[in-house]
Amino acid sequence: MRSRFGFRSICVLALSFASIGPKLAAETNPPAESGVQESVDVRLVQTDVTVIDRKSGESRLVTGLKREQFMLRLDGQPLSVEQQRRLTFDEVCSTPEKPAPVIAVVDFNYLEAKSRMAVADELDALAATALGSDTVYKVYALTRQTRLLTPGFTRDPEQLRVAAQRIRETNWLTVTSAANKSGVQVSSTNSEFTRLDPTQLKNSLGPRGWKSSSTFPELQPADKRQRADIKNRTASEPFTNLDPGYNEEGSLAALEAIIRAHQWIKMRKTLTLFSSNAFQIRRKDRYEEITRPLRDIMQSGFSVWTVDVPAGWGMRTGAPSDLLTMLAKESGGEFLVGTSQSFKRPVKQAACAYEFSLAISDPPEKHVEYNLVIALDTKQDKRLFDYDIIASDRAIAWSREETDRARRLSALLSPDDFSTPPVAVQIGFPVLLQDKELLPTRVRVALSRLTWLPETDGSYKARVSLDAVVQRETEYGLTTICGTASEQDGPIALTLPRPPKSDDGAGLSLEIYCAVQRDGLHTARAVVNDLNGDQSGAGRSTLLFDRTGTPDWQVSGERMTASSGRDFVWRPKLKVAVRDTERLSARDIDSTHSADTSDQLTLEYVLCGPARELAQQTLQHAVATVDEAGERRVMQVLGSSALQLDATDAKGPFCSRARVVLPSDSLDPGHYEFTVTSKGEDHPLAAVPFDVL
């Protein structure tokens, strides 16, 4: 927000402890950190101030100001001598070596086809000038979840163009129910946004039904009339001026997650939100309650610029969204109409900022909120009358408990941004256990990537906790099937005689079983909290299944797994993890993660076909070696009894999880391919490469 007189109340930024800041994966030239470093005993609160010459007409940044040209008041009082001693001042300007971070968020919940095309065109234009600049960009899509469209922060033109193309491709998706479509698609990657077959997605870029950030997401129903209107349309039909009836809290929660994931960057951050004037708070009586979490966290050094993209879900000539205006106003950004300045003006403002950092001695468990008044000292220098200050306007120092909880929740909402320790998530096809149909989810983290601390008896201990949620997509939002929270289940302790080596393949497998409700698109997201290392890693996996089967044999979701017997297994309500002596827990293996000769190897996939009793007679499984020239030589053809299918009550056409197990020490080191073929057919239904070392 600008102050006409160069004098205003601004916030003190509450930074989290340096040791708990998430490390971003696949960053290209990530922004360097600067300023006073935090410790476990002293917290830093920090704010950045942008100064603009309002007479310039081009909003020229004012640089070169000194600490003495600013006046500060804390809670209405001048800073004490001790506070002055603990105050640090610095001017931070972006350079190609120390680029300014700009985050672009495309809110698909409120942008229809024409709007998305306009945003994609703007990204293409940005790609033409990004290389060699002193700014790096990161692009997200807001669907019912956050989707990262670039590998990380980048100024690579090709990566920005790929993000633009992925936005254009979303216009092919329909909003009809996936329950009417056949086939199965499985993805265990963090980019299932593009890996899933668009013809099978059920409005995956549609309404997000998330509650506020204080709870796990739940379905928020839309108006029945709007439901019927959406249900009867397809992406090929115009959506102009159609109010989608989405719950705005989903977009707010996702924005909060993105901001929290980047608050560790100790310099001015800019976020550009592409949305429309349909992004409103419909419950005006709950406006303050709904927006408070996001308004608080925006003080983490963020300038939010909101862009009302033409031809969005809202009225083209309607009044600006109060919500979009608030997000920009309270963070020092601006509300823009149209995309022409959506990157140019925010980048220009973020080029230089003045940073004030104050070390506070309050206990980490204490929540502190106060105001800091900063003014330009116009008595000493009359030229300062011509300058405006841009900054946020509240002061919060978060407690350790609040910071830890916010980090875990952010990781659940935006798992792409939390990669330490690396976490693999698998959601499996429904299985029948003790006459109950359950949906298995497995979360795995390598023991070598955890933090191990010595104990008095000479052993080493690691402590972790788990937060996870499994959800199903509906036509109107997300519905939560089950989940587990670390506050309820407590920490998981592991003890070893010595820390695992970096190449040790053993891991901790965390297993959750949910009651199956209906077919459709399911997503599992999980956060493993390394309590000793004070950090969190996250992952997600997506499964789209239809158990009605097909008249022809179909294989999907195939993967190779390896079980060493050295893993530990934990399930909710257990206080300790037990050794997986039965080799029931497995890790994915591919060309970059090889198996060991002593591992038990398993081919897993989802099989759909005309009749379950015909599967073993019809399908043939074989293992072939693959030499450096790509030549294949079949070395094992497994018998019909090798195929294991989960129990199912289906008569006639069916779908089931299928497994074929290779015993330990059955293969020498080398390159292999596991194939599934229908007898009498030359073309395999599936061919899965893997390596053994």
C-alpha positions as CSV (number, residue, x, y, z in Angstrom):
1,M,0.0,0.0,0.0
2,R,1.3,3.5,-0.8
3,S,1.4,6.3,1.7
4,R,1.0,9.8,0.2
5,F,3.2,11.3,2.9
6,G,5.9,8.7,3.0
7,F,4.7,7.6,6.4
8,R,2.8,4.5,7.3
9,S,2.3,1.6,9.6
10,I,3.9,-1.6,8.3
11,C,4.4,-5.1,9.5
12,V,7.3,-6.9,11.0
13,L,7.9,-10.0,9.0
14,A,8.0,-13.2,11.1
15,L,10.5,-15.5,9.6
16,S,10.5,-19.2,10.6
17,F,13.6,-20.7,12.0
18,A,16.3,-21.1,9.4
19,S,16.7,-24.8,10.2
20,I,13.1,-25.6,9.2
21,G,12.9,-23.8,5.9
22,P,12.0,-26.2,3.1
23,K,14.6,-26.9,0.4
24,L,13.0,-26.5,-3.1
25,A,13.6,-29.3,-5.7
26,A,15.0,-28.7,-9.2
27,E,15.6,-25.0,-8.7
28,T,17.4,-23.1,-11.5
29,N,19.4,-20.3,-10.0
30,P,17.3,-20.1,-6.8
31,P,17.3,-16.7,-5.0
32,A,20.2,-16.4,-2.6
33,E,19.5,-15.8,1.1
34,S,20.8,-12.6,2.7
35,G,20.6,-10.7,6.0
36,V,21.1,-11.7,9.6
37,Q,21.0,-15.5,10.1
38,E,18.6,-16.9,12.6
39,S,19.4,-19.4,15.4
40,V,17.4,-21.7,17.6
41,D,17.6,-19.2,20.5
42,V,16.9,-15.9,18.7
43,R,14.1,-15.3,16.2
44,L,14.3,-12.6,13.5
45,V,11.4,-10.5,12.5
46,Q,11.9,-8.7,9.2
47,T,10.1,-6.4,6.9
48,D,11.1,-5.0,3.5
49,V,10.2,-1.6,2.3
50,T,10.0,-0.3,-1.3
51,V,10.4,3.4,-1.9
52,I,9.0,5.0,-5.1
53,D,9.3,8.5,-6.5
54,R,5.7,9.3,-7.2
55,K,6.6,12.2,-9.4
56,S,8.5,10.0,-11.9
57,G,5.3,8.9,-13.6
58,E,6.9,5.5,-14.2
59,S,7.0,4.5,-10.5
60,R,10.8,4.9,-10.4
61,L,12.4,3.0,-7.5
62,V,14.4,5.2,-5.1
63,T,17.7,3.6,-4.2
64,G,20.7,4.6,-2.1
65,L,18.8,5.7,1.0
66,K,20.6,5.3,4.3
67,R,19.4,3.9,7.6
68,E,19.4,7.4,9.1
69,Q,16.8,8.6,6.6
70,F,14.2,6.3,8.2
71,M,12.4,6.7,11.5
72,L,11.0,3.7,13.4
73,R,8.5,3.2,16.2
74,L,7.6,-0.2,17.8
75,D,4.1,-0.4,19.2
76,G,4.0,3.4,19.0
77,Q,7.2,3.9,20.9
78,P,10.7,4.7,19.6
79,L,13.1,1.8,19.6
80,S,15.1,1.3,22.8
81,V,18.9,1.4,22.8
82,E,18.9,-2.4,23.0
83,Q,16.5,-2.8,20.1
84,Q,18.5,-0.3,18.0
85,R,21.5,-2.5,18.6
86,R,19.7,-5.6,17.4
87,L,18.3,-3.9,14.3
88,T,19.9,-4.6,11.0
89,F,19.4,-2.5,7.8
90,D,20.3,-3.5,4.3
91,E,19.4,-2.5,0.7
92,V,18.8,-5.6,-1.4
93,C,18.7,-5.3,-5.2
94,S,18.4,-8.2,-7.7
95,T,21.1,-9.1,-10.1
96,P,21.6,-12.0,-12.6
97,E,23.6,-13.8,-9.9
98,K,21.1,-13.0,-7.1
99,P,17.8,-12.9,-9.0
100,A,14.5,-11.7,-7.6
101,P,11.9,-14.5,-7.2
102,V,8.6,-14.0,-9.0
103,I,5.8,-16.6,-8.6
104,A,3.0,-16.7,-11.1
105,V,-0.3,-18.5,-10.0
106,V,-2.9,-19.3,-12.5
107,D,-6.2,-19.9,-10.8
108,F,-8.0,-22.4,-13.1
109,N,-11.0,-22.4,-10.6
110,Y,-12.1,-19.0,-12.0
111,L,-10.5,-18.8,-15.4
112,E,-12.3,-20.3,-18.5
113,A,-10.8,-21.1,-21.9
114,K,-10.2,-17.6,-23.3
115,S,-8.7,-16.4,-20.0
116,R,-6.3,-19.3,-19.9
117,M,-5.2,-18.7,-23.4
118,A,-4.5,-15.0,-22.5
119,V,-2.3,-16.1,-19.6
120,A,-0.5,-18.6,-21.8
121,D,0.2,-15.9,-24.4
122,E,1.6,-13.7,-21.6
123,L,4.0,-16.5,-20.5
124,D,5.2,-16.9,-24.1
125,A,5.9,-13.1,-24.2
126,L,7.8,-13.4,-20.9
127,A,9.9,-16.3,-22.3
128,A,11.2,-14.0,-25.0
129,T,12.8,-11.7,-22.5
130,A,13.5,-13.8,-19.4
131,L,16.9,-15.2,-20.4
132,G,19.7,-13.2,-18.9
133,S,17.4,-11.1,-16.7
134,D,17.9,-10.6,-13.0
135,T,14.5,-12.3,-12.2
136,V,13.6,-16.0,-12.0
137,Y,10.0,-17.3,-12.3
138,K,8.0,-20.1,-10.9
139,V,4.6,-21.0,-12.4
140,Y,1.8,-22.8,-10.5
141,A,-1.7,-23.8,-11.5
142,L,-4.5,-23.8,-8.9
143,T,-6.9,-26.7,-9.5
144,R,-8.4,-28.6,-6.7
145,Q,-4.7,-28.9,-5.7
146,T,-1.6,-26.9,-6.5
147,R,0.3,-28.0,-9.6
148,L,3.8,-26.9,-10.4
149,L,4.1,-26.1,-14.1
150,T,7.8,-25.3,-14.1
151,P,10.6,-27.4,-12.6
152,G,11.3,-24.7,-10.1
153,F,12.5,-21.1,-10.3
154,T,13.7,-20.6,-13.9
155,R,14.4,-18.1,-16.6
156,D,14.8,-20.8,-19.2
157,P,12.6,-19.7,-22.2
158,E,11.8,-23.3,-23.1
159,Q,10.5,-24.1,-19.6
160,L,8.3,-21.1,-19.6
161,R,6.9,-22.0,-23.0
162,V,6.2,-25.5,-21.8
163,A,4.3,-24.0,-18.8
164,A,2.3,-21.9,-21.3
165,Q,1.5,-25.0,-23.4
166,R,0.4,-27.0,-20.4
167,I,-2.1,-24.2,-19.6
168,R,-3.5,-24.3,-23.2
169,E,-3.9,-28.0,-23.0
170,T,-6.2,-27.7,-20.0
171,N,-8.9,-26.4,-22.3
172,W,-9.4,-29.9,-23.7
173,L,-10.7,-31.3,-20.4
174,T,-14.3,-31.9,-19.9
175,V,-16.5,-31.4,-16.8
176,T,-18.4,-34.6,-17.3
177,S,-18.2,-37.4,-14.7
178,A,-15.4,-39.9,-15.0
179,A,-17.6,-42.5,-13.5
180,N,-19.1,-43.0,-17.0
181,K,-15.6,-43.6,-18.6
182,S,-13.8,-46.9,-18.7
183,G,-10.2,-47.8,-18.2
184,V,-7.6,-47.3,-15.4
185,Q,-4.9,-44.7,-15.1
186,V,-2.3,-44.6,-12.4
187,S,0.4,-42.1,-11.6
188,S,3.0,-42.1,-8.8
189,T,4.7,-38.9,-9.8
190,N,4.3,-35.3,-8.7
191,S,3.2,-34.3,-12.2
192,E,0.1,-36.3,-12.6
193,F,-1.5,-33.1,-13.8
194,T,-0.3,-34.0,-17.3
195,R,0.3,-37.8,-16.9
196,L,-3.4,-38.7,-16.6
197,D,-5.4,-39.1,-19.7
198,P,-7.3,-35.9,-20.2
199,T,-10.3,-37.7,-21.6
200,Q,-10.7,-39.6,-18.3
201,L,-10.3,-36.7,-15.9
202,K,-13.4,-35.6,-14.2
203,N,-13.2,-31.8,-14.1
204,S,-9.8,-32.0,-12.5
205,L,-9.3,-28.3,-13.1
206,G,-12.7,-27.5,-11.7
207,P,-14.1,-26.4,-8.3
208,R,-11.9,-26.9,-5.2
209,G,-13.9,-27.7,-2.1
210,W,-11.4,-26.9,0.6
211,K,-12.2,-25.4,3.9
212,S,-9.9,-23.0,5.7
213,S,-6.3,-23.9,6.5
214,S,-7.2,-25.0,10.0
215,T,-8.6,-28.3,9.0
216,F,-8.2,-31.1,6.4
217,P,-10.1,-30.2,3.2
218,E,-13.7,-31.3,2.9
219,L,-16.3,-31.0,0.2
220,Q,-18.1,-27.7,0.0
221,P,-21.3,-28.1,-2.0
222,A,-22.3,-25.6,-4.7
223,D,-25.7,-24.3,-5.5
224,K,-27.9,-27.1,-7.0
225,R,-28.8,-25.0,-10.0
226,Q,-25.1,-24.3,-10.7
227,R,-24.3,-28.0,-10.3
228,A,-26.8,-29.0,-13.0
229,D,-25.5,-26.3,-15.4
230,I,-21.9,-27.4,-15.0
231,K,-22.8,-31.1,-15.2
232,N,-24.5,-30.7,-18.6
233,R,-21.7,-28.7,-20.2
234,T,-18.4,-29.7,-21.9
235,A,-15.2,-27.8,-22.4
236,S,-16.2,-27.2,-26.0
237,E,-19.1,-25.1,-24.9
238,P,-18.7,-21.4,-23.9
239,F,-18.6,-20.7,-20.2
240,T,-18.8,-16.9,-20.5
241,N,-20.4,-15.3,-17.4
242,L,-21.3,-18.6,-15.9
243,D,-20.8,-18.5,-12.1
244,P,-19.1,-21.8,-11.3
245,G,-20.3,-21.8,-7.7
246,Y,-16.8,-22.8,-6.5
247,N,-15.8,-22.4,-2.9
248,E,-13.3,-19.6,-2.7
249,E,-11.6,-21.1,0.3
250,G,-9.8,-23.7,-1.8
251,S,-7.9,-21.0,-3.7
252,L,-7.2,-19.1,-0.5
253,A,-5.8,-22.2,1.1
254,A,-3.6,-23.1,-1.9
255,L,-2.3,-19.5,-2.1
256,E,-1.4,-19.7,1.6
257,A,0.4,-22.9,1.1
258,I,2.5,-21.5,-1.8
259,I,3.4,-18.4,0.2
260,R,4.4,-20.4,3.3
261,A,6.6,-22.7,1.1
262,H,8.6,-19.7,0.1
263,Q,8.7,-17.5,3.2
264,W,12.3,-18.8,3.9
265,I,13.6,-16.7,1.0
266,K,15.1,-13.7,2.8
267,M,14.4,-11.1,0.1
268,R,11.4,-9.4,-1.5
269,K,9.1,-12.0,-3.1
270,T,6.5,-11.2,-5.7
271,L,3.4,-13.3,-6.4
272,T,1.2,-12.6,-9.5
273,L,-2.3,-14.1,-9.2
274,F,-4.2,-14.6,-12.5
275,S,-7.9,-14.9,-11.6
276,S,-11.2,-13.2,-12.3
277,N,-13.7,-11.0,-10.4
278,A,-15.7,-14.2,-9.7
279,F,-13.1,-14.9,-7.0
280,Q,-15.1,-13.4,-4.2
281,I,-16.0,-14.1,-0.5
282,R,-19.7,-14.9,-0.7
283,R,-20.1,-15.1,3.0
284,K,-19.5,-11.4,3.8
285,D,-20.2,-12.1,7.5
286,R,-17.2,-14.5,7.5
287,Y,-14.9,-12.3,5.4
288,E,-12.4,-11.6,8.2
289,E,-12.4,-15.2,9.4
290,I,-11.8,-16.7,6.0
291,T,-9.1,-14.3,4.9
292,R,-7.2,-14.0,8.1
293,P,-4.7,-16.9,7.6
294,L,-3.7,-15.6,4.2
295,R,-3.5,-12.0,5.3
296,D,-1.2,-13.0,8.1
297,I,1.2,-15.0,6.1
298,M,1.4,-12.4,3.3
299,Q,3.5,-10.5,5.7
300,S,6.4,-12.9,5.0
301,G,7.9,-10.4,2.6
302,F,5.4,-10.9,-0.2
303,S,4.0,-8.4,-2.7
304,V,0.9,-9.9,-4.2
305,W,-0.3,-8.5,-7.6
306,T,-3.7,-9.6,-8.6
307,V,-4.8,-9.8,-12.3
308,D,-8.4,-9.7,-13.3
309,V,-8.1,-11.6,-16.6
310,P,-10.8,-10.7,-19.2
311,A,-13.3,-13.4,-20.1
312,G,-13.0,-15.1,-16.8
313,W,-15.8,-16.8,-14.9
314,G,-17.1,-13.4,-13.7
315,M,-18.9,-10.7,-15.5
316,R,-16.6,-8.9,-18.0
317,T,-17.8,-5.5,-17.0
318,G,-18.5,-6.3,-13.4
319,A,-17.1,-4.6,-10.3
320,P,-13.6,-5.6,-9.2
321,S,-13.4,-8.4,-6.8
322,D,-13.1,-7.2,-3.2
323,L,-10.9,-10.2,-2.5
324,L,-8.5,-9.6,-5.3
325,T,-8.3,-5.9,-4.3
326,M,-7.6,-6.7,-0.7
327,L,-4.9,-9.2,-1.5
328,A,-3.0,-6.6,-3.5
329,K,-3.7,-3.6,-1.2
330,E,-2.6,-5.2,2.0
331,S,0.7,-6.6,0.6
332,G,1.9,-3.5,-1.2
333,G,1.0,-4.9,-4.6
334,E,-1.6,-3.6,-7.1
335,F,-4.9,-4.8,-8.7
336,L,-4.5,-5.0,-12.5
337,V,-7.1,-5.4,-15.1
338,G,-5.8,-7.4,-18.1
339,T,-2.6,-9.2,-18.6
340,S,-0.4,-6.7,-20.4
341,Q,1.4,-5.5,-17.2
342,S,1.1,-8.6,-15.2
343,F,4.9,-9.3,-15.1
344,K,6.5,-6.0,-16.1
345,R,5.2,-3.8,-13.2
346,P,5.6,-6.4,-10.4
347,V,9.2,-7.2,-11.5
348,K,10.1,-3.6,-11.7
349,Q,8.9,-3.0,-8.1
350,A,10.7,-6.0,-6.8
351,A,14.1,-5.0,-8.2
352,C,15.2,-3.2,-5.0
353,A,13.9,-3.1,-1.4
354,Y,15.2,-2.0,2.0
355,E,15.2,-4.7,4.6
356,F,14.9,-4.2,8.3
357,S,15.7,-7.2,10.6
358,L,15.1,-7.2,14.3
359,A,16.3,-10.0,16.6
360,I,13.8,-10.7,19.4
361,S,14.4,-12.7,22.5
362,D,10.9,-13.9,23.2
363,P,10.7,-17.7,23.7
364,P,10.1,-19.7,20.5
365,E,6.8,-21.0,22.0
366,K,5.4,-17.5,22.3
367,H,3.2,-15.8,19.7
368,V,3.9,-12.1,19.4
369,E,1.9,-9.5,17.4
370,Y,2.7,-5.8,17.2
371,N,3.0,-2.8,14.9
372,L,6.1,-1.1,13.5
373,V,5.7,2.5,12.2
374,I,8.3,3.5,9.6
375,A,8.6,7.0,8.3
376,L,11.0,8.9,6.1
377,D,12.7,11.7,8.0
378,T,11.4,14.6,6.0
379,K,12.7,17.1,8.6
380,Q,16.3,16.3,7.7
381,D,15.7,16.0,4.0
382,K,12.8,17.8,2.3
383,R,13.2,15.7,-0.9
384,L,11.7,12.7,0.9
385,F,8.3,14.4,0.7
386,D,8.1,13.2,-2.9
387,Y,8.6,9.5,-2.0
388,D,6.0,6.8,-1.2
389,I,6.6,3.8,1.0
390,I,5.2,0.4,-0.1
391,A,4.9,-2.4,2.5
392,S,2.6,-4.6,4.4
393,D,0.8,-3.4,7.5
394,R,0.9,-5.9,10.4
395,A,3.5,-7.5,12.6
396,I,3.5,-11.1,13.7
397,A,6.2,-13.3,15.2
398,W,5.0,-16.9,15.0
399,S,5.6,-19.5,17.7
400,R,7.5,-22.7,17.0
401,E,4.3,-24.7,17.3
402,E,2.5,-22.5,14.8
403,T,5.4,-22.6,12.4
404,D,5.7,-26.3,12.5
405,R,2.0,-26.9,12.0
406,A,1.9,-24.4,9.1
407,R,4.8,-26.1,7.4
408,R,3.2,-29.5,7.5
409,L,-0.1,-28.2,6.3
410,S,1.6,-26.3,3.5
411,A,3.4,-29.5,2.4
412,L,0.1,-31.3,2.2
413,L,-1.4,-28.6,0.0
414,S,1.7,-28.1,-2.1
415,P,3.9,-31.2,-1.9
416,D,6.1,-30.2,-4.9
417,D,7.8,-27.6,-2.7
418,F,8.9,-29.9,0.1
419,S,11.6,-32.4,-0.9
420,T,13.8,-33.0,2.2
421,P,13.7,-35.8,3.0
422,P,12.6,-37.2,-0.3
423,V,9.2,-39.0,0.1
424,A,7.6,-41.5,-2.2
425,V,3.8,-42.0,-2.1
426,Q,1.9,-44.9,-3.6
427,I,-1.9,-45.2,-3.7
428,G,-3.0,-48.7,-4.7
429,F,-5.9,-50.3,-6.4
430,P,-8.7,-51.4,-3.9
431,V,-8.0,-54.7,-2.1
432,L,-10.3,-57.0,-0.2
433,L,-9.1,-57.6,3.4
434,Q,-11.1,-59.5,6.0
435,D,-14.3,-59.0,3.9
436,K,-13.7,-55.2,3.7
437,E,-12.7,-53.3,0.6
438,L,-9.8,-51.0,1.4
439,L,-7.7,-48.5,-0.5
440,P,-4.0,-49.0,0.4
441,T,-1.7,-46.0,0.6
442,R,2.1,-46.4,1.3
443,V,4.5,-43.6,2.1
444,R,8.2,-44.4,2.1
445,V,11.3,-42.5,3.1
446,A,14.8,-43.9,2.9
447,L,16.4,-44.3,6.4
448,S,19.7,-42.8,5.1
449,R,17.8,-39.5,4.4
450,L,16.7,-39.1,8.0
451,T,18.6,-37.3,10.8
452,W,20.1,-39.8,13.2
453,L,21.3,-38.6,16.6
454,P,23.5,-40.5,19.1
455,E,22.1,-41.9,22.3
456,T,23.8,-42.5,25.6
457,D,23.9,-46.2,25.1
458,G,25.9,-45.8,21.8
459,S,22.9,-46.4,19.5
460,Y,21.4,-43.9,17.1
461,K,17.8,-42.7,17.0
462,A,15.6,-41.1,14.3
463,R,12.2,-39.5,15.1
464,V,9.6,-38.9,12.5
465,S,5.9,-38.2,12.3
466,L,3.3,-38.5,9.5
467,D,0.6,-36.2,8.1
468,A,-1.4,-37.7,5.3
469,V,-4.8,-37.4,3.5
470,V,-6.6,-39.5,0.9
471,Q,-9.3,-37.8,-1.2
472,R,-11.7,-38.5,-4.0
473,E,-12.6,-36.0,-6.7
474,T,-16.3,-35.4,-7.3
475,E,-18.1,-33.2,-9.8
476,Y,-18.3,-30.4,-7.2
477,G,-15.1,-30.6,-5.2
478,L,-12.9,-32.9,-3.1
479,T,-14.2,-35.3,-0.4
480,T,-11.8,-36.6,2.2
481,I,-11.8,-40.4,2.6
482,C,-9.3,-40.7,5.5
483,G,-6.2,-39.2,6.9
484,T,-3.8,-39.2,9.8
485,A,-2.4,-36.3,11.7
486,S,0.9,-36.2,13.6
487,E,-0.8,-34.5,16.6
488,Q,-3.0,-37.5,17.1
489,D,-0.6,-40.4,16.3
490,G,2.5,-38.9,17.8
491,P,6.1,-39.4,16.8
492,I,7.6,-42.7,15.4
493,A,10.9,-43.7,16.9
494,L,13.6,-45.8,15.2
495,T,16.8,-47.1,16.8
496,L,19.8,-48.6,15.0
497,P,23.2,-49.6,16.3
498,R,24.8,-47.2,13.7
499,P,23.5,-44.6,11.2
500,P,22.6,-46.1,7.8
501,K,25.1,-45.4,5.0
502,S,24.1,-43.1,2.1
503,D,23.7,-46.1,-0.3
504,D,21.7,-48.2,2.2
505,G,18.4,-49.1,0.5
506,A,16.4,-49.7,3.7
507,G,13.5,-47.4,4.4
508,L,10.6,-46.6,6.6
509,S,7.2,-47.6,5.1
510,L,4.2,-45.9,6.5
511,E,0.9,-47.6,5.6
512,I,-2.7,-46.3,5.6
513,Y,-5.8,-48.2,4.6
514,C,-9.0,-46.3,3.8
515,A,-12.5,-47.7,3.3
516,V,-13.4,-47.6,-0.4
517,Q,-16.4,-45.4,-1.3
518,R,-16.8,-45.0,-5.1
519,D,-14.8,-45.3,-8.3
520,G,-13.1,-42.2,-9.6
521,L,-10.0,-40.1,-9.3
522,H,-8.2,-40.5,-6.0
523,T,-5.2,-38.6,-4.6
524,A,-3.0,-39.4,-1.7
525,R,-0.7,-36.8,-0.3
526,A,1.6,-37.2,2.7
527,V,4.2,-35.3,4.7
528,V,7.0,-37.1,6.5
529,N,8.4,-34.8,9.3
530,D,12.0,-35.4,10.2
531,L,11.8,-34.3,13.9
532,N,15.5,-34.4,14.6
533,G,16.3,-32.5,11.4
534,D,13.4,-30.1,11.8
535,Q,12.3,-30.5,8.2
536,S,9.5,-32.0,6.1
537,G,9.4,-33.9,2.9
538,A,6.2,-34.5,0.9
539,G,4.8,-36.4,-2.1
540,R,1.6,-37.3,-3.8
541,S,0.2,-40.1,-6.0
542,T,-2.9,-40.3,-8.1
543,L,-5.1,-43.2,-9.0
544,L,-8.1,-43.2,-11.4
545,F,-10.0,-46.5,-11.3
546,D,-13.1,-48.1,-12.6
547,R,-13.7,-51.6,-11.3
548,T,-16.4,-52.6,-13.8
549,G,-13.8,-54.3,-16.0
550,T,-13.6,-54.5,-19.8
551,P,-14.3,-57.1,-22.6
552,D,-10.6,-57.0,-23.6
553,W,-7.5,-57.6,-21.5
554,Q,-6.0,-54.3,-20.3
555,V,-2.9,-53.6,-18.2
556,S,-2.3,-50.2,-16.6
557,G,-0.3,-48.6,-13.7
558,E,2.5,-51.2,-14.1
559,R,5.6,-50.8,-11.9
560,M,8.5,-52.8,-10.6
561,T,9.1,-52.8,-6.8
562,A,11.8,-54.3,-4.7
563,S,11.6,-55.5,-1.1
564,S,14.8,-56.0,0.9
565,G,13.3,-57.2,4.2
566,R,15.3,-54.4,6.0
567,D,12.5,-51.8,5.8
568,F,10.5,-50.8,8.9
569,V,6.7,-50.7,8.7
570,W,4.4,-48.4,10.6
571,R,0.6,-48.0,10.6
572,P,-1.5,-45.4,12.4
573,K,-2.0,-45.9,16.1
574,L,1.3,-47.8,16.4
575,K,4.0,-46.2,18.5
576,V,6.9,-48.1,16.9
577,A,7.8,-49.4,13.5
578,V,8.5,-53.1,13.1
579,R,11.0,-54.8,10.8
580,D,9.4,-56.0,7.5
581,T,10.6,-59.6,7.8
582,E,7.8,-60.8,5.6
583,R,8.8,-58.5,2.8
584,L,5.4,-57.0,2.4
585,S,6.7,-53.4,2.0
586,A,8.4,-52.4,-1.2
587,R,10.0,-49.5,-3.0
588,D,9.7,-48.5,-6.6
589,I,12.6,-49.3,-8.9
590,D,13.3,-47.8,-12.3
591,S,16.3,-46.8,-14.5
592,T,17.6,-44.4,-11.8
593,H,16.9,-46.6,-8.7
594,S,18.2,-50.0,-9.2
595,A,17.4,-53.2,-7.2
596,D,19.9,-55.4,-5.5
597,T,20.4,-59.1,-6.3
598,S,19.2,-60.0,-2.8
599,D,15.9,-58.1,-3.2
600,Q,12.6,-59.7,-3.8
601,L,11.3,-58.2,-7.1
602,T,7.7,-57.8,-7.9
603,L,5.8,-56.6,-11.0
604,E,2.6,-54.9,-9.9
605,Y,-0.1,-53.6,-12.2
606,V,-3.9,-53.2,-12.5
607,L,-5.5,-55.9,-14.7
608,C,-8.9,-55.5,-16.2
609,G,-10.5,-58.2,-18.3
610,P,-13.6,-60.3,-19.3
611,A,-13.4,-62.8,-16.5
612,R,-11.1,-63.3,-13.5
613,E,-10.9,-67.1,-13.8
614,L,-9.4,-66.8,-17.3
615,A,-6.5,-64.5,-16.3
616,Q,-4.0,-67.1,-15.4
617,Q,-4.8,-69.2,-18.6
618,T,-4.7,-66.2,-20.9
619,L,-1.7,-64.0,-19.7
620,Q,1.9,-64.9,-19.9
621,H,4.7,-63.2,-18.0
622,A,8.4,-63.2,-19.0
623,V,11.7,-61.6,-18.0
624,A,14.2,-60.7,-20.8
625,T,17.7,-59.3,-20.6
626,V,18.5,-56.2,-22.5
627,D,22.0,-55.6,-23.8
628,E,23.7,-52.2,-24.5
629,A,22.5,-52.4,-28.2
630,G,18.9,-52.8,-27.0
631,E,18.7,-56.5,-28.0
632,R,16.3,-58.5,-25.9
633,R,16.7,-62.2,-25.0
634,V,14.0,-64.0,-23.0
635,M,15.5,-65.8,-20.0
636,Q,12.5,-66.6,-17.9
637,V,8.9,-67.4,-18.8
638,L,6.9,-67.7,-15.6
639,G,4.2,-70.3,-15.1
640,S,0.5,-69.5,-15.0
641,S,0.4,-69.8,-11.2
642,A,2.8,-66.9,-10.8
643,L,0.1,-64.4,-11.4
644,Q,-1.6,-63.3,-8.1
645,L,-4.9,-61.4,-8.2
646,D,-6.6,-59.7,-5.3
647,A,-9.9,-61.2,-4.1
648,T,-12.9,-59.7,-5.8
649,D,-16.6,-60.4,-5.8
650,A,-17.0,-59.3,-9.4
651,K,-18.6,-61.7,-11.8
652,G,-17.7,-61.4,-15.5
653,P,-15.7,-58.3,-16.5
654,F,-13.5,-57.3,-13.6
655,C,-10.5,-55.1,-12.5
656,S,-8.0,-56.2,-9.8
657,R,-4.5,-55.5,-8.6
658,A,-2.1,-58.1,-10.1
659,R,1.3,-59.2,-8.8
660,V,4.1,-61.4,-10.1
661,V,6.9,-62.1,-7.6
662,L,10.5,-63.0,-8.5
663,P,12.4,-64.6,-5.5
664,S,15.6,-63.1,-4.1
665,D,18.8,-63.9,-5.9
666,S,16.9,-65.0,-9.0
667,L,18.6,-62.4,-11.3
668,D,22.2,-61.4,-11.8
669,P,23.2,-57.8,-12.2
670,G,22.1,-56.3,-15.5
671,H,19.4,-54.6,-17.5
672,Y,16.0,-56.3,-17.7
673,E,12.5,-56.0,-19.0
674,F,9.4,-57.6,-17.5
675,T,6.6,-58.2,-20.1
676,V,2.9,-59.1,-19.9
677,T,1.6,-60.7,-23.0
678,S,-1.8,-62.2,-24.0
679,K,-1.0,-65.7,-25.2
680,G,-1.0,-65.9,-29.0
681,E,-0.3,-62.2,-29.3
682,D,3.1,-60.7,-30.3
683,H,2.6,-57.2,-29.0
684,P,2.9,-57.1,-25.2
685,L,0.2,-55.5,-23.0
686,A,3.0,-54.0,-20.9
687,A,6.8,-53.9,-20.9
688,V,8.5,-52.6,-17.8
689,P,12.3,-52.0,-17.8
690,F,14.4,-52.3,-14.6
691,D,18.0,-52.7,-13.4
692,V,19.7,-55.0,-10.9
693,L,23.1,-54.2,-9.5
